[in-house]
Amino acid sequence: MANRQIVLDTETTGLEPSQGHRIIEIGCVELVDRKLTGKHYHQYIQPEREIDQGALEVHGISSEFLADKPVFSFIVDDFLDFVDGAELIIHNAPFDVGFLDHELMLAANRIKKMSKICSVIDSLVLARSKHPGQKNNLDALCKRYAVDNAKRELHGALLDAEILADVYLMMTGGQTSLGLDAKIQSVGAQSENGAALTFNKERAKLTVLGVSQAELDAHEALLSVIDEKSGGNCLWLNTPDESTHH
């Protein structure tokens, strides 16, 4: 069964739903089996209240811009249909889920809490476990994982969801495919009908390139640096003595 994940972000009028603040934008992108599908959900929402100045400075979305946008109760069914059954990936999940649950309550929707239809991964908690004591906001993670966020002058829910999707994939395993034919990974592999697959023995011989002494010296120097920084645990310098093998 395919693993469907939704990377989600929201923008809001302020920081606390308990103080009457509301969602003004929802952005979602879909991953299936760790691959972006190109499907997304994006909606601006009329919050029926003013936007705090501090929030406006973060996302740049004005009350005037939102004046003709639908209220949450009008779009809620489409939103829930898109995320239903998925695993949500959210950076600082309690913030966004808290706002979504608050909106569901106000809309008197049949779904009372997001946890009823979705599981949640908090990518901030994940980042803190992998990089303790470091900055783990989205901008810091983009820099750490070389994810391009050049267009991110202001926060925007869909743009941030797209960026977080790239960060999450890098943080949880990076590249998921080497671009090789999945049917021929090694000698002895089998095809879909069970037949053995072998490499073409008539293929041209591979060219072998020699290594210069300067390159060998540079390689040894790099291994020494790795060994020092890893506390003497560089695997390439700690290979078993060949004389012990029989």
C-alpha positions as CSV (number, residue, x, y, z in Angstrom):
1,M,0.0,0.0,0.0
2,A,1.4,3.4,-1.0
3,N,2.6,5.7,1.8
4,R,0.8,9.0,1.4
5,Q,2.1,12.0,3.2
6,I,1.0,15.6,3.2
7,V,3.4,18.4,4.0
8,L,1.3,21.2,5.5
9,D,1.8,24.8,6.6
10,T,-0.5,27.6,7.7
11,E,-0.4,31.3,8.1
12,T,-2.5,33.0,10.8
13,T,-3.7,36.3,12.2
14,G,-1.6,35.9,15.3
15,L,0.0,33.3,17.7
16,E,-2.9,32.1,19.9
17,P,-6.2,30.6,18.8
18,S,-7.3,30.9,22.4
19,Q,-7.1,34.7,21.9
20,G,-9.4,34.5,18.9
21,H,-6.7,34.3,16.2
22,R,-7.6,32.5,12.9
23,I,-6.0,30.8,9.9
24,I,-5.7,32.9,6.8
25,E,-3.8,30.5,4.5
26,I,-3.3,26.7,4.2
27,G,-0.7,25.2,1.9
28,C,-0.2,21.4,1.3
29,V,1.9,19.3,-1.0
30,E,1.5,15.6,-1.5
31,L,4.2,12.9,-1.2
32,V,3.5,9.3,-2.2
33,D,6.3,6.8,-1.3
34,R,8.7,9.7,-0.7
35,K,8.1,11.3,-4.1
36,L,6.5,14.6,-4.8
37,T,3.4,13.9,-6.9
38,G,2.7,17.5,-8.1
39,K,-0.7,17.5,-6.3
40,H,-1.2,20.3,-3.8
41,Y,-3.9,22.1,-1.9
42,H,-3.7,25.9,-1.4
43,Q,-6.3,28.3,0.0
44,Y,-6.5,31.8,1.3
45,I,-9.2,32.3,4.0
46,Q,-11.1,35.3,5.3
47,P,-10.5,35.2,9.0
48,E,-13.3,37.5,10.1
49,R,-11.0,39.6,12.2
50,E,-8.0,41.9,11.9
51,I,-4.4,40.6,11.5
52,D,-1.9,41.5,14.2
53,Q,0.9,43.8,13.0
54,G,3.6,41.2,14.0
55,A,2.0,38.5,11.9
56,L,1.5,40.9,9.0
57,E,5.3,41.6,9.1
58,V,6.0,37.8,8.9
59,H,3.7,36.8,6.0
60,G,2.7,40.1,4.3
61,I,-0.9,39.0,3.9
62,S,-3.3,42.0,4.4
63,S,-6.9,42.1,5.5
64,E,-7.6,44.0,2.2
65,F,-6.2,41.0,0.2
66,L,-8.4,38.6,2.2
67,A,-11.6,40.6,2.0
68,D,-13.1,38.6,-0.9
69,K,-11.7,35.1,0.2
70,P,-14.0,32.4,1.5
71,V,-14.4,31.7,5.3
72,F,-13.0,28.4,6.7
73,S,-16.4,26.8,7.0
74,F,-16.9,27.2,3.2
75,I,-13.6,25.4,2.3
76,V,-13.3,22.9,5.2
77,D,-14.7,19.9,3.4
78,D,-12.4,20.2,0.4
79,F,-9.4,20.6,2.7
80,L,-10.4,17.6,4.8
81,D,-11.0,15.5,1.7
82,F,-7.4,16.3,0.5
83,V,-5.7,15.3,3.8
84,D,-8.0,12.5,4.9
85,G,-6.0,9.4,5.8
86,A,-2.6,10.9,5.2
87,E,0.4,11.3,7.5
88,L,0.9,15.1,8.0
89,I,4.4,16.5,8.1
90,I,4.4,19.9,9.9
91,H,7.2,22.0,11.3
92,N,6.2,22.8,14.9
93,A,3.1,20.7,14.5
94,P,1.3,21.8,17.8
95,F,1.0,25.3,16.4
96,D,-0.7,24.4,13.1
97,V,-2.7,21.5,14.5
98,G,-3.9,23.7,17.3
99,F,-5.2,26.3,14.9
100,L,-6.8,23.6,12.6
101,D,-8.6,22.0,15.6
102,H,-9.8,25.5,16.6
103,E,-11.2,26.2,13.1
104,L,-12.9,22.8,13.1
105,M,-14.6,23.6,16.4
106,L,-15.8,27.0,15.2
107,A,-17.1,25.4,11.9
108,A,-19.0,22.8,13.9
109,N,-17.6,20.2,11.5
110,R,-18.2,16.5,11.6
111,I,-14.5,16.1,12.2
112,K,-13.7,17.6,15.6
113,K,-9.9,17.1,15.6
114,M,-7.3,16.5,12.9
115,S,-6.0,13.5,14.8
116,K,-9.3,11.7,13.9
117,I,-8.3,11.5,10.3
118,C,-4.5,12.0,10.1
119,S,-1.4,11.0,11.9
120,V,1.3,13.7,12.4
121,I,5.1,13.9,12.1
122,D,6.6,17.0,13.7
123,S,9.6,17.8,11.6
124,L,10.9,20.3,14.2
125,V,11.1,17.5,16.8
126,L,12.8,15.3,14.3
127,A,15.3,18.0,13.5
128,R,16.1,18.7,17.1
129,S,16.8,15.0,17.7
130,K,19.2,14.9,14.7
131,H,20.8,18.3,15.4
132,P,20.6,19.0,19.2
133,G,21.8,22.4,20.3
134,Q,21.6,23.9,16.8
135,K,19.1,26.2,15.1
136,N,16.4,24.1,13.6
137,N,14.0,26.6,12.0
138,L,13.2,26.1,8.4
139,D,15.8,28.7,7.1
140,A,18.5,27.0,9.2
141,L,17.6,23.5,7.9
142,C,17.6,24.8,4.3
143,K,21.1,26.0,4.8
144,R,22.2,22.8,6.5
145,Y,20.7,20.6,3.7
146,A,21.5,22.9,0.8
147,V,17.8,23.4,0.0
148,D,17.1,26.5,-2.1
149,N,14.9,29.0,-0.3
150,A,15.9,32.1,-2.3
151,K,12.3,32.9,-3.0
152,R,11.4,33.0,0.6
153,E,11.5,36.7,1.4
154,L,8.2,36.4,3.3
155,H,6.5,33.3,4.8
156,G,3.8,31.8,2.6
157,A,2.0,28.5,3.4
158,L,2.4,26.8,0.1
159,L,6.0,27.9,-0.5
160,D,7.0,26.9,3.0
161,A,5.3,23.5,2.5
162,E,7.2,22.9,-0.7
163,I,10.5,23.9,1.0
164,L,9.7,21.7,4.0
165,A,9.0,18.8,1.7
166,D,12.5,19.0,0.3
167,V,14.0,19.5,3.8
168,Y,12.1,16.5,5.2
169,L,13.2,14.2,2.3
170,M,16.8,15.2,2.8
171,M,16.6,14.9,6.6
172,T,15.1,11.4,6.5
173,G,17.3,9.8,3.9
174,G,18.1,12.2,1.0
175,Q,18.0,10.8,-2.5
176,T,15.5,7.9,-2.7
177,S,16.5,6.6,-6.2
178,L,19.8,6.2,-7.9
179,G,18.2,6.3,-11.3
180,L,19.2,2.7,-12.0
181,D,16.9,0.1,-13.6
182,A,15.2,-1.4,-10.6
183,K,15.1,-4.8,-12.4
184,I,18.9,-5.1,-12.6
185,Q,20.5,-4.2,-9.3
186,S,23.1,-7.0,-9.1
187,V,24.0,-10.4,-10.7
188,G,21.4,-12.9,-9.6
189,A,18.5,-10.4,-9.4
190,Q,15.1,-11.7,-10.6
191,S,12.6,-10.2,-13.0
192,E,8.9,-9.7,-12.2
193,N,8.1,-13.1,-13.6
194,G,10.8,-14.8,-11.5
195,A,13.3,-15.3,-14.4
196,A,17.0,-14.7,-13.5
197,L,18.5,-11.5,-14.8
198,T,22.2,-11.3,-15.8
199,F,24.4,-8.5,-17.1
200,N,25.3,-8.5,-20.8
201,K,28.7,-10.2,-20.9
202,E,29.4,-8.7,-24.3
203,R,29.4,-5.1,-23.0
204,A,32.6,-3.1,-23.5
205,K,35.3,-3.3,-20.8
206,L,35.3,-0.5,-18.4
207,T,38.2,2.0,-18.5
208,V,40.4,1.9,-15.4
209,L,41.9,5.3,-14.4
210,G,45.0,5.4,-12.3
211,V,45.5,7.5,-9.2
212,S,48.4,9.9,-8.8
213,Q,50.5,10.1,-5.7
214,A,49.2,13.6,-5.0
215,E,45.7,12.3,-5.1
216,L,46.6,9.5,-2.7
217,D,48.3,11.9,-0.3
218,A,45.2,14.2,-0.4
219,H,43.0,11.2,0.3
220,E,45.1,10.2,3.3
221,A,45.0,13.8,4.7
222,L,41.2,13.9,4.4
223,L,40.9,10.5,6.2
224,S,43.1,11.9,9.0
225,V,40.8,14.9,9.4
226,I,37.7,12.6,9.5
227,D,39.4,10.3,12.0
228,E,40.3,13.2,14.3
229,K,36.8,14.7,14.2
230,S,35.1,11.3,14.8
231,G,37.3,10.5,17.8
232,G,39.3,7.8,16.1
233,N,36.3,6.1,14.5
234,C,37.0,6.6,10.8
235,L,36.1,3.2,9.3
236,W,38.4,3.6,6.3
237,L,41.4,3.8,8.6
238,N,40.3,1.0,10.9
239,T,40.0,-1.9,8.5
240,P,40.9,-5.3,9.8
241,D,44.4,-6.6,9.3
242,E,44.4,-8.6,6.1
243,S,46.7,-11.1,7.7
244,T,43.9,-12.3,10.0
245,H,41.8,-13.4,7.0
246,H,42.0,-17.0,5.8
